[in-house]
Amino acid sequence: MKTSTFNTHLGSIAIDHDVIAQYAGAVAMECFGIVGMANVNVADGLAKLLKKDSMTKGINVTIGADRKLTIDFHVIISYGVSIMAVADNLIDSVKYKLEEFTGLEVEKINVFVEGVRVID
């Protein structure tokens, strides 16, 4: 469990990285074209669709010394949609909502498309 602590004039604030990852995952799932988060098995080179209760495994959150967020998403997208459009929508939505939620600046969002899924 990783936690970042910030001192303010009113006291200390500790934010667990899993909290940010859960919120970012919920925002991402609202984006058109995102099927879910992916868990990548490095040994096999396979990406597996994660269930909603473990989607934070497909998201990596880093908070730098300058209090800026870097987030890596490993996603599976719907077949037939524009990857660029989905990634741009994901980045814009997550950046806006995370900055509102945490009060921290989002420096970088990396989107790794690990697979494509046909949705009925």
Buried (B, 14 or more C-beta within 10 A) or exposed (E): EEEBEEEEEEEEEEBEBBBBBBBBBEBBBEBEBBBBBBBBEEEEEEBBBBEEEEBBBBBBBBBEEEEEBBBBBBBBBBEEBEEEEBBEBBBEBBBEBBEEBBEBEBBEBEBBBBBEEEEE
